[in-house]
Amino acid sequence: MWERRATRGVTPFVALGVLIGLAATFVFASPRTVDISPVPNAAGLSSLTPITIAFNQPMDTASVEARLRVAPETEGDYAVNADGKIVRFVPRVAWPEGATVVVSLAAGARSARGLPLLVGRTWQFSIGAARIAYLADSGGPANILTIPLAGGEAMQLTRASHGVLDFAASPDGTRLAYAAVRDDGGSDLRAVNANDGGDVELLACPGEGCRAAQWSPDARLIAFERRPLIRGAGGKTRVGEPRTWLLDLTAGEAWPVPPEGHVTAAPRWSAAGLLAYYDSSEQMLVVVDLVARQTTLIANDSGEMGAWSSDGLALIFADIVFTTDAPTTGSTTAATATAGSDPAAPAFYSHLVQVEVATRARQELSVGPLVEDAGAAPAPLGAWIAFGRKYLDAARWTPGRQLWLMRPDGSNAHALTDAGDYHHSAVVWSPDGRRVVFTRFNIASPGASPELWTVNVDGSDARLLVERGYLPTWLP
């Protein structure tokens, strides 16, 4: 009897234990979040900051999308990494400046095996004011600084002991890839976080100089120039001819872009992921579709890479135009150098042209023979093209190139600046296309330092942002 009662007493506990074990197995087998970005309560972030959620196992992305809520609502795109464990929401429309963004992931999102997320997550972060990143030497090696567009105190991001050559912001504005100079005269590629200053090496280039980094639209690749270091007489080092390379940020591998032996430089990505660069060996713009493995060649004798149109379908660049109408000014421009002392001799000017990549259809945007246009910078929403213009006739000639705007078809061209002694260049647009920041330099004053200025597209609120600053980049 004892043994029978004992057996009956144990059975419910065994069953309960089995149930608990099954429940525990279910809980531990179910997906869970292991990391989120931005971190909770992060402040002063870019208006294009993406939301990233990392899970402990591959997820059914559609179920995650269905349960993710963001306030304020904004348009965006979802992306998932190769193993399916990281889901990212990338906004296409900027978060409002100063807004608090609340992110909620509800329970129930499923793993690739169909198991549900048992515990959801809710957190928030705040968007900061628009900032400008730029280079400044401040009496020493140039480094990257940022400053609020509204003005205020500048913050130094990099502290490269030998200086920074150039830099470029990632598509979301949260990271800056830059060329850090070494003591041997070469340079390595590094990246700094625009929010917290965290700094990492992207690619060491021993015996070489790597620079001119440009992020692909999905931030997975960086195109850059790689130049050999050449030791000359007296032990002095100089950099050789450039070649365009690609760096895979996930794999950490880099490789040269064909063809072998060509001098290629100034890589630029289109919004659709096409890569363009200038091949000075052939005097051609080269456009590469890395997915379709197709290459398009566009003739360009000026040597200027130019810029992609806002829709990513065309390239806008300065090209050489010849004319018999030689200017009569005594300025030392390219046109007068060609014309010499004979007013009837042919002269050349740089005019802006737009070439559609798919058809190679060509449209001249500059109007008039006695203008020299360069440095096209299309607005992100396609309403305007900013560019630099200098008149070459005696009555209107100025030492510096002025900042102008025109519509994408070349119409309604008009000046934004009127400071003849100043050269205006390096224009960058605000994400909404309402404002530009640019570098200006007083050509008529020996030893003058570059300045960063900003102005609205209607010409209002023109003001100095930074003294001794150059190469601006907008951090949305």
Order of alpha helices (4+ residues) and beta strands (2+ residues): alpha-beta-beta-alpha-beta-beta-beta-beta-beta-beta-beta-beta-beta-beta-beta-beta-beta-beta-beta-beta-beta-beta-beta-beta-beta-beta-beta-alpha-beta-beta-beta-beta-beta-beta-beta-beta-beta-beta-beta
